[in-house]
Amino acid sequence: MTPETAVAPDALGIEPIRHRLYTYLVGRRICLYETVPSTNGVLRKLARAGAPAGTVVLAEGQTAGRGRAGKSWFSPPGVNLYASVLFRPAIPLGAAGAFSFVAPLAVADAIRELGLAPAIKWPNDVLVKGRKVAGTLAELSGSGDRLDYVILGVGVNVNVEREALRVGLGKAAQSATSLREALGHPVDRNAFTAAVLTFLDEWLVTYRDQGAPGVLRAWRDLDIVSGRRVEVREEATVLDGRARGLDAEGRLEVEDAHGHIHRVVTGELRLLE
């Protein structure tokens, strides 16, 4: 093997990941790519072609990674985790919101296993030491009340360095971090990927056995938004109020200055205090 074709020491590999997996469903099929526009986009095509639940798409880099509201996701190659997992749960379309919270919970568990204390900022940001280290994105497909599939995308800043964040994110880098920066040393990406997928599988079992209440209860334990004054922007609408927590369907309840409760499904949230 020449230096030009040698595999980087931290390169992702299907077998190193499988060796550490302890799952029933997640990871039945794993597809690993060098570079893709987005892992969610690749998995969407596979889902429409009939890919089974538990299919995982991983990539070393993304050229058009996306977060919520179509925002771009900084995706430098060879340092982070970009993954998407396919599910076909037998649940109504309206239940998909609470179901999607299994993704940030799995990421939080994997981070906690490294010795860090994660927190969750509604709806899908995972923070360490007050800075964003990961985000998740749910994509749904269905008709009427019938859910065909759910794709849960995960992006985690694993080993990206501070300077790369500064160059890639500009001012937004001030509120971002990586696991490497928080720990002070690099993280084994194969081991971390396997941990995220394993915990995701465990949260599926929790959802199966306890339903949405079990997932939402755990989510609330990591929530840093409830009780605080927030601003939620959705297109041309701006809501300023006090976050009261999640309802039974995973919607954020915000009380405005007049005491009216608004149930928010999507939007860009900013903490005002």
C-alpha positions as CSV (number, residue, x, y, z in Angstrom):
1,M,0.0,0.0,0.0
2,T,1.5,3.3,-1.1
3,P,1.4,6.5,1.1
4,E,-1.1,7.9,-1.3
5,T,-3.6,5.0,-0.8
6,A,-2.8,4.4,2.9
7,V,-5.8,4.5,5.2
8,A,-5.7,7.4,7.7
9,P,-5.3,6.1,11.3
10,D,-8.7,7.7,12.3
11,A,-10.5,6.7,9.2
12,L,-14.0,5.2,9.6
13,G,-14.4,1.5,8.8
14,I,-17.4,-0.7,8.7
15,E,-15.7,-3.6,10.4
16,P,-14.2,-1.6,13.3
17,I,-17.7,-0.2,13.9
18,R,-19.5,-3.5,13.6
19,H,-17.0,-5.1,16.1
20,R,-18.2,-2.6,18.7
21,L,-22.0,-2.7,17.9
22,Y,-24.5,-4.2,20.3
23,T,-27.7,-3.7,18.5
24,Y,-30.8,-5.6,17.4
25,L,-31.9,-3.3,14.5
26,V,-29.6,-0.4,13.9
27,G,-26.7,-1.3,11.7
28,R,-28.2,-4.3,10.0
29,R,-26.8,-2.7,6.8
30,I,-24.1,-0.1,6.9
31,C,-23.0,2.0,3.9
32,L,-19.8,4.0,4.2
33,Y,-18.9,6.7,1.7
34,E,-15.9,9.0,1.3
35,T,-17.9,12.1,0.4
36,V,-21.6,12.7,-0.3
37,P,-23.7,15.8,-0.7
38,S,-25.5,14.6,2.5
39,T,-26.0,11.3,4.3
40,N,-29.8,12.0,4.7
41,G,-30.0,12.5,0.9
42,V,-28.3,9.2,0.2
43,L,-30.5,7.3,2.7
44,R,-33.6,9.0,1.3
45,K,-32.9,7.4,-2.1
46,L,-32.3,4.0,-0.4
47,A,-35.5,4.3,1.6
48,R,-37.5,4.9,-1.5
49,A,-35.9,1.9,-3.1
50,G,-37.1,-0.3,-0.2
51,A,-34.0,-0.3,2.2
52,P,-34.8,-2.1,5.5
53,A,-35.2,-0.4,8.8
54,G,-31.9,-0.1,10.6
55,T,-29.9,0.9,7.5
56,V,-27.1,3.3,8.3
57,V,-25.4,5.7,5.9
58,L,-22.0,7.1,7.0
59,A,-19.7,9.5,5.3
60,E,-16.2,10.9,5.9
61,G,-17.4,14.3,4.6
62,Q,-20.4,16.1,3.2
63,T,-20.5,18.8,0.5
64,A,-24.1,19.9,1.2
65,G,-24.9,18.8,4.7
66,R,-28.0,20.4,6.1
67,G,-29.4,21.1,9.5
68,R,-32.9,22.3,10.5
69,A,-34.6,25.0,8.4
70,G,-32.3,24.2,5.5
71,K,-29.2,25.6,7.2
72,S,-25.9,24.3,6.0
73,W,-24.0,22.0,8.3
74,F,-20.2,22.5,8.4
75,S,-18.9,19.1,7.3
76,P,-15.1,18.9,7.0
77,P,-13.8,15.5,6.0
78,G,-12.1,12.9,8.1
79,V,-12.7,14.4,11.6
80,N,-16.4,14.2,12.6
81,L,-19.4,11.9,12.5
82,Y,-22.0,12.3,9.8
83,A,-24.6,9.5,10.0
84,S,-28.2,8.9,9.0
85,V,-30.3,5.9,10.1
86,L,-33.5,4.6,8.6
87,F,-36.6,3.6,10.6
88,R,-40.0,2.3,9.7
89,P,-41.9,2.5,13.0
90,A,-45.5,1.5,13.1
91,I,-46.7,4.8,14.6
92,P,-49.0,7.6,13.3
93,L,-47.4,10.5,11.5
94,G,-48.2,12.8,14.4
95,A,-46.1,10.7,16.7
96,A,-42.9,11.1,14.7
97,G,-41.9,14.3,16.6
98,A,-41.5,12.6,19.9
99,F,-40.0,9.5,18.3
100,S,-37.2,11.7,16.7
101,F,-35.9,12.7,20.1
102,V,-34.3,9.3,20.4
103,A,-31.5,10.7,18.2
104,P,-30.2,13.5,20.5
105,L,-30.6,11.2,23.5
106,A,-28.4,8.6,21.9
107,V,-25.8,11.2,21.1
108,A,-26.0,12.5,24.6
109,D,-25.4,9.0,26.0
110,A,-22.4,8.5,23.8
111,I,-20.9,11.8,24.9
112,R,-21.6,11.0,28.6
113,E,-19.7,7.7,28.1
114,L,-16.6,9.8,27.3
115,G,-16.9,11.5,30.7
116,L,-18.5,14.7,29.6
117,A,-21.9,16.2,30.8
118,P,-24.1,16.9,27.7
119,A,-27.3,19.0,27.6
120,I,-30.0,19.4,25.0
121,K,-31.3,22.7,23.6
122,W,-34.7,22.3,21.9
123,P,-35.2,20.7,19.6
124,N,-32.1,19.0,18.4
125,D,-28.9,20.6,19.6
126,V,-26.6,18.7,21.9
127,L,-24.3,21.0,24.0
128,V,-21.2,20.4,26.0
129,K,-20.0,23.2,28.4
130,G,-22.6,25.5,26.9
131,R,-21.4,25.1,23.3
132,K,-23.0,23.2,20.5
133,V,-21.2,19.9,19.7
134,A,-23.9,18.1,17.7
135,G,-27.2,18.4,16.0
136,T,-29.8,15.9,14.7
137,L,-32.3,16.2,11.8
138,A,-35.5,14.1,11.3
139,E,-36.9,13.6,7.8
140,L,-40.4,12.0,7.5
141,S,-42.2,10.5,4.6
142,G,-45.9,9.5,4.7
143,S,-49.4,10.2,3.4
144,G,-52.4,11.0,5.5
145,D,-51.8,9.7,8.9
146,R,-49.6,6.9,7.6
147,L,-45.9,7.1,8.3
148,D,-43.7,5.3,5.7
149,Y,-40.3,6.0,7.1
150,V,-38.2,8.3,9.4
151,I,-34.6,9.2,8.7
152,L,-32.7,10.4,11.7
153,G,-29.6,12.3,10.7
154,V,-26.8,13.0,13.2
155,G,-23.8,15.4,12.9
156,V,-21.2,15.5,15.7
157,N,-18.1,17.6,15.9
158,V,-15.7,14.9,17.1
159,N,-12.1,15.8,16.3
160,V,-12.4,19.0,14.3
161,E,-10.0,21.6,15.7
162,R,-10.8,25.1,17.0
163,E,-9.2,26.9,14.1
164,A,-11.1,24.9,11.5
165,L,-14.3,25.8,13.3
166,R,-13.4,29.4,13.3
167,V,-12.6,29.4,9.5
168,G,-15.7,27.3,8.7
169,L,-18.3,28.9,10.9
170,G,-17.1,32.5,11.4
171,K,-18.8,34.2,14.3
172,A,-20.9,31.1,14.9
173,A,-17.8,29.2,16.0
174,Q,-18.0,31.1,19.4
175,S,-20.9,28.9,20.3
176,A,-19.6,25.7,18.9
177,T,-17.1,23.1,20.1
178,S,-15.9,19.6,19.5
179,L,-15.4,16.5,21.7
180,R,-11.7,16.8,21.1
181,E,-11.7,20.4,22.4
182,A,-13.8,19.6,25.4
183,L,-11.7,16.5,26.4
184,G,-8.3,17.8,25.5
185,H,-7.5,14.8,23.3
186,P,-8.7,13.1,20.1
187,V,-11.6,10.7,20.2
188,D,-11.7,7.3,18.4
189,R,-14.4,7.9,15.8
190,N,-15.1,4.3,15.1
191,A,-15.7,3.6,18.8
192,F,-17.8,6.8,19.1
193,T,-19.9,5.9,16.1
194,A,-20.6,2.5,17.4
195,A,-21.6,4.0,20.7
196,V,-24.1,6.4,19.1
197,L,-25.7,3.6,17.1
198,T,-25.8,1.2,20.1
199,F,-27.5,3.8,22.3
200,L,-29.9,4.7,19.4
201,D,-30.9,1.0,19.4
202,E,-31.4,1.1,23.1
203,W,-33.7,4.1,22.9
204,L,-35.7,2.3,20.3
205,V,-36.4,-0.4,22.9
206,T,-37.4,2.3,25.4
207,Y,-39.8,3.8,22.9
208,R,-41.2,0.4,22.1
209,D,-41.7,-0.4,25.8
210,Q,-42.6,3.0,27.3
211,G,-43.8,5.0,24.3
212,A,-43.3,8.7,24.0
213,P,-43.5,9.3,27.8
214,G,-40.3,7.4,28.4
215,V,-38.4,9.3,25.8
216,L,-39.7,12.7,26.7
217,R,-39.0,12.1,30.4
218,A,-35.3,11.5,29.6
219,W,-35.2,14.4,27.2
220,R,-36.6,16.7,29.9
221,D,-33.8,15.6,32.2
222,L,-31.2,17.1,29.8
223,D,-33.3,20.1,28.7
224,I,-31.7,23.6,29.3
225,V,-34.5,25.6,27.8
226,S,-37.5,25.1,30.1
227,G,-38.2,28.0,32.5
228,R,-36.1,30.5,30.5
229,R,-37.1,33.4,28.3
230,V,-36.7,32.6,24.7
231,E,-37.2,33.9,21.2
232,V,-38.5,31.6,18.5
233,R,-38.3,32.6,14.8
234,E,-40.2,30.8,12.1
235,E,-40.2,32.5,8.7
236,A,-41.7,36.0,9.3
237,T,-43.1,35.1,12.8
238,V,-41.2,36.0,16.0
239,L,-42.4,34.6,19.4
240,D,-41.0,36.1,22.6
241,G,-41.9,34.3,25.8
242,R,-41.1,31.9,28.6
243,A,-40.4,28.3,27.7
244,R,-42.7,26.0,29.7
245,G,-41.3,22.6,28.5
246,L,-42.6,19.9,26.2
247,D,-46.1,18.7,25.7
248,A,-47.0,15.0,25.2
249,E,-46.2,15.2,21.5
250,G,-42.8,16.8,21.9
251,R,-43.9,20.4,21.0
252,L,-42.3,23.2,22.9
253,E,-44.8,25.2,25.0
254,V,-44.0,29.0,25.2
255,E,-46.0,31.4,27.3
256,D,-46.2,34.9,25.9
257,A,-46.5,38.2,27.8
258,H,-50.3,37.9,27.8
259,G,-50.3,34.4,29.3
260,H,-51.2,32.6,26.1
261,I,-49.5,29.2,25.5
262,H,-48.1,28.6,22.0
263,R,-47.1,25.1,21.0
264,V,-44.1,25.3,18.7
265,V,-43.2,22.5,16.3
266,T,-40.4,24.2,14.3
267,G,-38.4,27.3,14.4
268,E,-35.1,28.9,15.3
269,L,-34.8,29.2,19.1
270,R,-32.6,31.8,20.9
271,L,-32.1,31.9,24.6
272,L,-32.7,35.5,25.9
273,E,-31.6,34.8,29.5
